[in-house]
Amino acid sequence: MTRAALITLNSSDDPVANLADTLSFLNEAADGGAEIILTPEVTNCVSTDRAHQMAVLRGQADDPTLAAICDFAKLRKVWVLVGSLALKTNDPDGRFANRSFLVSPTGEIAAWYDKAHMFDVTVSATESYRESAGYRPGDRAVVAHTPLGAIGMSVCYDLRFASLYRTLAKAGAEILTVPSAFSPVTGAAHWDVLLRARAIETGSFVFAPAQTGAHREKNATKRQTYGHSLAVSPWGEILFDGGTEVGVGFVDFDLPAVQDARLRIPSLTHDRTLEAPQ
């Protein structure tokens, strides 16, 4: 058995304060015996203010959150899936990267992935998002091969694109990571259903650490997220639900369950190419 820990955060727009909270939970997870610890999307900064982001965010090479988590992983000798960090890039239009990192027990970056699908939606008359205005999408799928299993990386809105997870599973992924900051409206309607579907379709473990609650921005609340960090088995069973409170949750998983699910329903080998409808 391998022990994973999913961290539920309520990040603000202050990366310094967020880092202190994150490190506290990381240590709690390591103390609890976790071999891999996962944090949510935008672990370092939840902000709707692009000017504020320009002032407080850093590039990958000098981001203090990433550096501190790499040091932590090396000190505690654990794997850490940094759900994502908002990072400055060299893009001419100034857009940021929404980048997920897998950090090894040696403190090195074993893999990284830029969120591919941008959350440009109108949820209701009072709730809309245009993620592509501030972030540029990634253009590559990533599977990281580790002693704990092959990990297919994704971020939040990617969850709605089943073909990505099929691609990851066919490339060998046994564990799918879906760190998120889901909207309360869409979370209540679709979060657990989509996560269970991705697990069932691919016969994979799905680990989805989440942001939760009302997020503080300059002493005001401008965004809320759904919470419910979730772990799902390859058979679609919910192994852990973190609810709406911040904290650490543990799940013990057995990787042979992936092979068992895929042998029982070998749908990954049954793809057919069909003619487009007329």
C-alpha positions in Angstrom: 0.0 0.0 0.0 1.0 3.6 -0.7 -0.2 6.5 1.3 -1.2 9.7 -0.4 -2.3 13.0 1.3 -4.6 15.5 -0.3 -4.4 19.1 1.0 -7.4 21.4 0.8 -6.5 25.1 0.9 -8.2 28.4 1.1 -5.5 30.5 -0.6 -5.6 34.3 -0.6 -3.9 36.8 -2.9 -0.9 36.9 -0.6 1.7 34.3 -1.6 3.8 34.8 1.6 0.8 34.0 3.9 -0.3 31.1 1.6 3.2 29.6 1.7 3.2 29.5 5.5 -0.2 27.7 5.5 0.9 25.3 2.8 4.1 24.3 4.6 2.2 23.6 7.8 -0.1 21.2 6.0 2.7 19.6 4.1 4.5 18.8 7.3 1.2 17.5 8.8 0.9 15.2 5.8 4.5 14.0 6.0 4.1 13.4 9.8 1.0 11.2 8.9 3.2 8.9 6.7 2.3 10.2 3.2 4.7 9.2 0.5 3.1 11.6 -2.0 1.4 14.9 -1.0 -0.9 16.8 -3.4 -1.8 20.5 -3.2 -4.6 22.3 -5.2 -4.6 24.6 -8.2 -3.0 28.1 -7.7 -1.5 27.1 -4.4 0.5 30.3 -4.3 -2.1 32.9 -5.1 -5.8 33.2 -5.8 -6.5 36.6 -7.4 -8.8 38.2 -9.9 -6.7 41.3 -10.1 -4.2 41.1 -12.9 -2.3 44.2 -11.7 -1.9 42.6 -8.3 -0.7 39.4 -9.9 1.9 41.3 -11.8 3.2 42.8 -8.6 3.3 39.6 -6.5 3.9 36.7 -8.9 7.4 35.5 -9.9 8.8 33.4 -12.7 9.6 29.7 -12.2 13.3 30.3 -11.5 12.7 32.6 -8.5 9.3 31.6 -7.2 9.6 31.3 -3.4 6.7 28.8 -3.1 8.3 26.4 -5.5 11.7 26.8 -3.9 10.3 26.1 -0.4 8.4 23.1 -1.5 11.4 21.6 -3.3 13.4 22.1 0.0 10.5 20.5 1.9 10.4 17.5 -0.4 14.1 16.9 0.0 14.1 17.4 3.8 11.1 15.0 4.3 12.0 12.7 1.4 8.5 12.7 -0.1 7.0 13.3 -3.5 4.9 16.5 -3.8 2.4 17.3 -6.6 2.2 21.1 -6.5 -1.3 21.3 -7.9 -0.3 24.5 -9.8 1.4 27.8 -9.3 0.5 31.1 -11.0 3.8 32.2 -12.6 5.1 35.0 -14.7 6.3 34.1 -18.2 8.2 35.7 -21.0 5.1 35.9 -23.2 4.9 39.2 -25.1 1.3 39.8 -24.0 2.2 39.3 -20.3 0.0 36.3 -19.7 0.9 34.0 -16.8 1.3 30.2 -16.7 -0.9 28.0 -14.6 1.8 25.3 -14.0 1.6 22.0 -12.1 4.9 20.5 -10.7 5.8 17.1 -9.6 8.7 17.4 -7.1 10.8 14.3 -6.2 12.1 13.3 -2.8 15.5 14.7 -3.8 13.9 18.1 -4.2 14.2 18.1 -8.0 11.4 18.9 -10.4 10.6 15.6 -11.9 7.9 16.9 -14.3 5.8 20.0 -15.0 2.6 20.6 -16.9 0.9 23.8 -18.1 -2.9 23.8 -17.9 -4.1 23.2 -21.4 -7.8 24.2 -21.3 -8.7 27.7 -20.2 -11.8 28.3 -18.1 -13.7 30.8 -20.3 -17.3 30.3 -19.3 -20.4 32.1 -18.1 -21.8 30.1 -15.3 -24.7 32.5 -14.6 -25.7 36.1 -15.0 -23.5 37.0 -12.0 -20.6 34.6 -12.4 -18.3 34.5 -15.4 -14.6 33.7 -16.0 -12.1 34.4 -18.8 -9.0 32.6 -17.7 -7.4 33.0 -21.2 -7.2 36.8 -20.6 -4.6 36.3 -17.9 -3.2 32.8 -18.6 -1.8 31.2 -21.7 -2.7 27.5 -22.3 -0.1 24.7 -22.4 0.2 22.5 -25.5 1.6 19.2 -24.2 0.4 16.2 -22.2 2.6 14.9 -19.4 3.1 11.5 -17.8 5.7 11.2 -15.1 7.1 7.7 -14.3 7.9 7.3 -10.6 8.4 4.4 -8.2 4.9 5.1 -6.9 3.3 4.7 -10.3 3.0 6.6 -13.6 1.3 10.0 -13.0 -0.7 11.8 -15.6 -0.9 15.5 -14.9 -3.8 17.8 -15.5 -5.4 20.9 -13.9 -9.0 21.8 -13.1 -11.0 22.6 -16.2 -9.0 20.0 -18.1 -11.3 17.6 -16.3 -14.1 18.2 -18.8 -12.0 16.9 -21.7 -12.1 13.2 -21.5 -9.7 12.7 -24.5 -6.8 14.1 -22.5 -7.2 11.4 -19.8 -7.5 8.7 -22.3 -4.3 9.9 -23.9 -2.6 9.9 -20.5 -3.8 6.4 -19.7 -2.8 5.1 -23.1 0.7 6.6 -22.4 0.9 4.5 -19.2 -0.6 6.8 -16.5 -2.0 4.8 -13.6 -2.7 7.9 -11.4 -4.4 11.0 -12.7 -4.0 14.2 -10.8 -6.7 16.9 -11.1 -5.7 19.8 -8.7 -8.5 22.3 -8.9 -10.2 25.6 -7.8 -13.7 24.6 -8.9 -16.7 27.0 -9.0 -19.3 26.2 -6.3 -22.1 26.1 -8.9 -20.3 23.7 -11.3 -18.7 21.8 -8.4 -22.0 20.9 -6.9 -23.4 19.8 -10.2 -20.4 18.1 -11.8 -17.3 17.7 -9.7 -17.6 14.1 -8.3 -19.4 12.8 -11.4 -16.7 13.9 -13.7 -13.9 12.7 -11.4 -15.5 9.3 -11.1 -16.1 9.2 -14.9 -12.4 9.9 -15.6 -11.4 7.1 -13.2 -13.9 4.6 -14.6 -13.1 5.4 -18.3 -9.4 4.9 -17.8 -9.2 2.4 -14.9 -7.0 4.8 -13.0 -6.7 6.3 -9.5 -7.8 10.0 -9.6 -6.5 12.4 -7.0 -8.0 15.8 -7.0 -6.9 18.3 -4.2 -9.1 21.4 -4.2 -9.3 25.0 -3.1 -12.3 25.8 -0.8 -14.4 28.6 0.5 -14.3 32.4 0.2 -10.9 33.7 -1.0 -9.5 36.9 0.5 -8.3 39.6 -1.9 -7.3 42.9 -0.5 -9.5 42.3 2.6 -12.5 41.6 0.4 -14.0 38.3 -1.0 -14.1 38.2 -4.8 -14.1 34.5 -5.5 -15.4 31.3 -3.9 -14.5 27.7 -4.6 -16.2 24.4 -4.0 -13.7 22.3 -2.0 -14.3 18.6 -1.7 -10.8 17.3 -2.4 -11.5 13.8 -3.8 -9.7 10.5 -4.3 -11.3 7.9 -6.6 -10.4 4.3 -7.2 -10.0 2.8 -10.7 -13.4 1.2 -10.2 -15.0 4.6 -9.6 -15.4 4.4 -5.8 -14.8 7.5 -3.8 -12.0 6.8 -1.4 -11.8 10.2 0.3 -13.9 13.4 0.3 -12.3 16.3 2.0 -15.5 18.3 2.4 -15.4 22.1 2.6 -12.8 22.6 5.4 -9.1 23.3 4.9 -6.8 20.5 6.0 -5.1 17.2 5.2 -6.8 14.0 4.2 -5.1 10.6 3.7 -5.8 7.7 1.4 -4.0 4.4 1.1 -4.0 2.9 -2.4 -2.8 -0.3 -4.0 -1.5 0.2 -7.5 -2.4 -3.4 -8.7 -6.0 -2.2 -8.5 -5.3 -0.3 -11.8 -4.4 -3.5 -13.7 -7.3 -5.3 -12.1 -9.8 -2.7 -13.3 -8.3 -2.6 -16.8 -8.4 -6.4 -17.1 -12.1 -6.5 -16.0 -13.1 -3.8 -18.5 -10.3 -3.4 -21.2 -11.9 -0.4 -22.9 -8.6 1.3 -23.4 -7.9 -1.4 -26.0 -11.2 -1.2 -27.8 -11.0 2.2 -29.6 -12.3 2.3 -33.1 -11.9 5.1 -35.7 -15.3 6.1 -37.1 -16.3 8.1 -40.1 -17.5 11.6 -39.3 -21.3 12.0 -39.4 -22.6 13.5 -42.7 
